[in-house]
Amino acid sequence: MTENLNPNAPALLWQSLRQSVAQPTVWFDLARSYASRGLPWQAGYAARQALRLDAGLGAQLQALDIGPWQDASAGDALLGQATLPEAAALAERFSAVVNECSGDWLTWLYLARLREMPEHPGSQSESGQTGPDISSSDDALQQAGTFEPMPGESLHWLGVWRLNAGDAQGAVGPLAALLDVRPVRYGSMMYLGEALLRTGNTAAAEKAFARASLSDNPDFLFTLSARVYAHNYRQEAIDVLQKALTIKPDSVPVLLAQAKIQSEVNKLDDCRESLSRVLALEPDNQEARLIDAGLQSRMGDVPA
């Protein structure tokens, strides 16, 4: 493949993705376009989406040489920090990008987050650029909302970054604005529950988690169970895992997670059943055998 240096290429590819986001080749082309223009954050985001949709693209994506794009703590994950020393310089760079390509959703979104991050002494720069009004985070976010590939995607990420940065109160606003988006954004509801809990609004948080649990994606339900369990909602975590098992009954990670929580809440018979299912699927699963040994001891069968 030849490099694509057309500054308007991202806008055309985002337009295609607004028709259908499940196009791995379009995501790949987007990653390649960003890589060719020296935008590794954007390239990494697109590469992750391409790989999620088609694992067979892994080798081609690696060949793009876009840095640690699979590192969960690098690239645009840095927008989840409370401060970023290079925020002003990045904002200037991304301002130039959207001046060239006004339909670049992802760069508008990054710019919206960068513009709201605290400035560091001496970090302010003067670009003297002309073009779209990008003087504030709100301006950039409005532009991002115009070009986003899925309804609510911009507010979702802004909320997640704020939450990761420790600004739970600031995260509630954008995430709560997604309550009425259809189809339901289950991931957004999970993060909304997290933000509400951190701000002390327990009742609203529980409603958000309940809405998130309506998902039919077993992998997401597994993630959700860990989130609610971390906040001591043990029975709720078990219920979420049980739903995941109705969809994907032979999932060893889900069965193990359920067994651990069942053991903690003294549902020993249920724990034994979960472990039996794991060992039927993987007879040599050492984690299951270790849990089972502790279970036998607690039930009075010391030799076992």
N, C-alpha and C positions, 0 to 999 in steps of 0.2 A: 504494500500500500504506500502511496505517496503522501507526504505531509500536506495538511490542509491549513493554509495560513489565511484563509478568507475570514476577516473579522466578523462577518455576518453569519458564518456557518453555525455558531451556537444557537442563534435566534431561530434559524430554520429547523434545526434539530429539536429544539424545545417545542416548536410549533407542532412537529410530528408527534412528540411524546404527549402533548396535550390531547391528541386524538386517541392514543393508547400508550400507557406507560410500560406495558409488557413487551417491549421490543429490544431484546438484548443487542442486536446489531446496531441499532440507533444509539444506545447507550455507549457502545464501543466506539462508534464514530465520534460521539461527543467527547469521550475521554481522549481520543487521538487528536481531535481538534484543539482541545485545551492544552494538551501536552505540547503540541507544535508551537503554541503561542506562549509557552513558559508560565502556565498557570497550574501548578501542581495540586493545589487544594481542590480546584474545580475538577481537574482530571481524575483525582483520586475518588471524589464523590461519584462521578459517572462510572468509573471502573468498578467500584463496589456494587453498583446497581447492575451492571452488565454481568458480573460474576454471579450475583445472586440469581439472575434469571437463566444463566447458561454457564455451568461450571466448566464446560469445554473451552471457554474463551480464556482460561487462566494463563496459558503460555503466551498468547498474543498480548494480553494485558501487561504481563511482566516485561515483555519486549519494549513496551512504551517508555520504560525507564522514567517513571514519575515519582520516584522516592518511596517512602514507607507508607504507601496508600492503604495497606491493611493493618497498620498500627492504630489501635483505638485511642491512643493518646497523642497522636501527631496530626498534622494537617489541620483541617477545619475543626477538629476536636478542641483545638486551642481556643476557639470561640466560646467554649464552656468554662473558661477561666474568668476570674473576677477582673483581672487586668491583663493587658498584653502590651509590652513595651513597644512593639512595632506596629501598633494599631493605626497610628496616624499615617505611617508610610504605606501600609497595606491599603488603607482607605484611599489614599492618593492614587495608588496603582490601579485599584479597582474602579475608581471614578473614571480614569482614562479608558478603561475597558468598556464600561457602559456608555461612555460618550461615543465610542466607535460602534457599539452594538447594543442598541437600546432594548432589544428583546432578550437579553441574557439574564434569565430569571435567577440563576444561582449566584451570579456575581452581584446582582442587586440585593439579594438576601444577605450575602456576606457583608456587603457595604452597610446594610441596615444595622447589623449587629456591631460592626466596628465603630459606627458613628455614635453608638450609645455607651461604648466602653470608656471608662475614665481615661483622661489624657495624662500623660506623664510630662513633667517639666522639660521643656525644650523639644518636645516631640511634635509640636504643631508645625505644619508645613504649608506653604502657599504655592498652589499649583497654577493659579491664573487661568484655569480651564474655563471654557464656555460649553454650553450644552444643557442637558436636563438639570433641573434644580435638585442637587444632591447634597444640600447643606445640612440636612438633618436625617436622623434615623427614620423618622416618620415618612419623609419624602421617599427614601429608598424603599421602605417597607411597602408603601403604596404601589410603587412601581413593581416590586416583587409580586405582590398580590395580583397584578394585571397579567403577569406572564407565567405564574406557577403551573406546573404540570398536573397537579391534583388540587381540588379545593381544600384550603386550609393548610397546605404544606408549609407556607411561609410562617404562619403563626405557630405551627407545631414546633418548628426548629428554633424559633426565637424563644419560645417557652422552655424548651429543653436546655438550651444554652444558659438561660438565666437560672434555671433550677440547678444545673451543674455548677454554676458559679456561686451558689449559695444564696441567690436572690429568690427565695420561694415566693414571697409576696409579689414580686415582679413577674414571676412565671404564671401566677394564677390568671392574670388578665388575658393574655393571648390564648392560653389553653382553654379557659372557660368560654371564650368566644367561639370555640369549635363544638360546643354542646349540641347545636342544632344542625351541624353539617351532616349531610347524608350522601353516601352511606356513612354509618357511624365510624369515626376514627378511633378504634379501640386503643391503639398505642397512645394517642393523645389523652384519652380518658385515664389511662394508667398513670401517666405523668401528672395529670391534673390531680388525681388522688394523692399522689406523693406530695405535690406542692401544698395542697390543702391541709394535709396532716402536719406538715412542717409549720404551717401558720396557725395551727390549733383548731382548725375547723373540721372536727372529726366526723360529724354527721354528713357534711357535704362530701368529704373524702370517701366515706363508705359508699355513698351513692355513685361516685365516679368509678370506684373500683368495681362495683356491681355492674355498671354499664360496660366496663372493659371486659368483664367475664362473659359477656354475651358473644364474644368472638368464637368462631369455629376453627381457628387455626391452633393446632395442638402445640406447636413450637412457641407461639406467643403466649398461650395459656401457661406453659411451663415457666416462661419468664415472669408472667404476672404472679404466679404462685410464690415465686421467690421474693418478689416485691412485698406482697402482703404479709408473708411469713416474717420478713425482716422487721415488720411493725407489730409482731406478736399476734397477728390474726391467723392462728394456727388452724382452727377448724375451717375457716374460709379458704386457706391455702389447700387443705385436703380436698375441699369441694371442687376447687378449680382444677386440681390434678385429676380428680375423678372424672370431670368432664373431658379433660384431655384424653384420658384412657378410653372413654366411650368412642372417641374419634380415632385414636391410634392405640389400640389395646396392647400391642406388643412393644411399647416403648420402654426399654430398660431404664433410661435416665428418669423418666416420670415415675415408674414403679419404685425405684430406689428413693427418690425424693419423698414419695408418699409414705414409704415404710419408715423413713427417718422421723417424719413428723408424727406418724401414728405411734411410734415408740415413745416419743417425747410426751405425748398426751395420754400415755398408758392405754392405748387401744391395741393391746398386745395380740389379740386374736386377729384383728384386721392387719396388723403388721406382719404376722406370720403368713397370712394369705398373700400379701404383697410380695414377701420374700420368696414364697413358693413359686409364684409366677415368674419372678426374676430367674430363679435357679432352673426352672423348666426351660427357659429360653437360653440361659447361659450357665450351665452347670458349674463352671469354674470361676464364676464371678466372685472375686475375693472380698469385695466390699459387702456384698450380700451375705457372704458366709460370716464375716466379722460381726455384722449387725445381728445375724441369727444366733451366733454364739452368746452375745450379750443378752439376747432375748430369752434364750433357754435358761440362762443363769437366773434372770429375774423371775422366771416362771417356776423356779425351784428344781430344774433338771441340771444340776451341777456337772455330772459326767458328760452330758451332751454339750 
